[in-house]
Amino acid sequence: MRKKQGVSLLKAFLIFVLAGLAEIGGGYLIWLSLREGKPVYLGIIGGITLALYGVIATFQAFPSFGRVYAAYGGVFIILSVLWGWLVDKKAPDLYDWLGAAICLIGASVILWAPRH
């Protein structure tokens, strides 16, 4: 049973990361197209990628839409900080990391708190 829980946790994590990358990447492509004058096709690809994000998130095994999306918010924040650091070359400061950690802790409580 423990091994199955570990696989389920890994699968949930991977789906959250994949969904986050689709959302951030899609939004970034639209940003490039509309704000930085890059080709329109990047914005179109970004829109398609954003739609895929919505599909990817439905693969989570958790039964509650609201809880999945609330927990995903914590993962999204961590990924956004990392994206800014790696893609936009803006190094996060202590408060970026602290805020992201607080959000991730909150997301974990939402998803895995014992419920009756």
N, C-alpha and C positions, 0 to 999 in steps of 0.2 A: 504493500500500500504506500509506503514512504517513497519508493521510486516513482510510482505513478504521480504522486503529489509534486515531486521535483520536476517531472516532465511537464505537468500541467502549469506549474509556475514558470518554467522556461518558455513554454508556448505562449502564455499570457504576456510575458515580458517581450518576446519577439514580435508579437502582434502589435503591442503598444508602440514599440520602436518603429516598426514598419509604417504604421498609421501616422506616427509623428513625422517621420521623414517625408511621407507623401503630402501631409498638410503643409509643413514648413517649406519643402521643396516646391510644391505647387504655388504657394503664396509668393515665394521668392521669384519664381519665373514671371508671375504676373507683375510683381514689383519692378523687375528689370524692364519689362515691356512698357509699362505705363509710366514709371517714374524716371527711368534712366534711358529712355529712347531706344531700347533694344528692339529687335524685330517682333512684329505682331505674333508670329508663329510661336514664340516663346510664351506669350500670354495664353495662347490657345492650349499649348501643351500643359501649362500650369493649371488651367481650368480643368482639363481632363484629369490631371494628377490629383487635384482637390476632390473631384468626384470619386476617384478611386479610394481616397482616404476614407470617405464615408462608407464604402463597401468593405474595406479592410477591417474597420472597427467592428463590424457585425460578426466577425469570426471569433470574437471573445466568447468564452464559455459562461461567463457570469450572466445570471438571469435578468439583471436589472439594467435597463438602458441608462437611467440617471446615474447609477453608481459607476458604471463603466466609463461614462463620459466625464464624471467628476474626477475619478481616479486618473483617467487619461490626461486631464489637465495638469496634474503634477508631473507626469512624464513629459508632456509637451513643453513645460517650462524648462526642465533640465535640458531637453534637446534644443530648445531655442537659445539657451545660454551657450551651449556647445557650438551650435551653428554660427552664432555671432562671433565666437572665438576662432573657429576653424575656417569659416567661409568669408566673413566680413572683416576678419583680422582685428576684432575689438576684444581685447583681453578682459575677461570678467574680473570684477573686484570682489573683495570679501563680502560685500552686501549682496551681490548677484548670487554668489554661492550659498550664502546663508539663507536668502529668500527661497532659492530653488530647493534647498534641503528641507526647509520648513514645509514647502508645498508637497514634496515627495513623501514626507512623513504623514501629512494629512491625507494624501491619496492612499497610502497604505492602510491607514485607519479605516477609511471609507470602504475599501475593498475587503479587508481581511479581519475586521472586528468580529468577535463572536456575536452572533445574533440568535435570538430565541424564536 
